[in-house]
Amino acid sequence: MTITVWSDIRCPFCYIAKRKLEKAISQFKHKEEVVVEWKSFELDPRLETNTKINTIDYYVSKGAGRQQMTDLFSNATRMAKEVGITFNLNEIIVANSFKAHKLVHVAKTINKQNEAKELLLKAYFTDGENIDDANVLLKIGEDLGFSKEDLEDKLKDKSLEVRIREDQELAKEVGVSGVPFFVFNNKQALSGAQSEETFLEMIKKTY
């Protein structure tokens, strides 16, 4: 059984939903047969990395209301805490996620997509790392088992860019307008950070 997930490393609800999905899978009696496939989705492909501005100030500069963004992030922090994730939202670096998506695709070659996604989300939301920085990505790659030199070469592969674009074209075809977005066994879909119960029910239904 395959669960296909479109998400962005910059999306707080994608991290929360990942944890809820994992907990749902752990309760499924055929959990060994469940494969999670991660697809790329960029919330803001044109975003320019800026290490000198915090996230809320960035969104305010783009026209969002400060109170609106503060409330949104406070809500995300609370939801994250409920599933055992620490969000340090004041530490988040405004960073383009394209290179990070490349690392997730490279990790797929050694069946460590899920681990790569987890490390990238933690780096971004908890540790305040710049996910657009090559050194940060190489360190995460080493944690996954890649040598620095090997990963540097792999990340230069132009086909990675093609795969990221293909993921996002497929998202349009499927009807993905926001993330996280889940397709269960090519049968049914869910969007957003659903409850563990909802995920588990859908897994059982589409198995």
Sequence and secondary structure as in RCSB ss.txt:
>XXXX:A:sequence
MTITVWSDIRCPFCYIAKRKLEKAISQFKHKEEVVVEWKSFELDPRLETNTKINTIDYYVSKGAGRQQMTDLFSN
ATRMAKEVGITFNLNEIIVANSFKAHKLVHVAKTINKQNEAKELLLKAYFTDGENIDDANVLLKIGEDLGFSKED
LEDKLKDKSLEVRIREDQELAKEVGVSGVPFFVFNNKQALSGAQSEETFLEMIKKTY
>XXXX:A:secstr
 EEEEEE TT HHHHHHHHHHHHHHHTSTTGGG EEEEEE  S TT   BTTS HHHHHHHTT  HHHHHHHHHH
HHHHHHHTT    TTT  B   HHHHHHHHHHHTTT HHHHHHHHHHHHHTS   TT HHHHHHHHHHHT  HHH
HHHHHT THHHHHHHHHHHHHHHHT  SSSEEEETTTEEEESS  HHHHHHHHHHH 
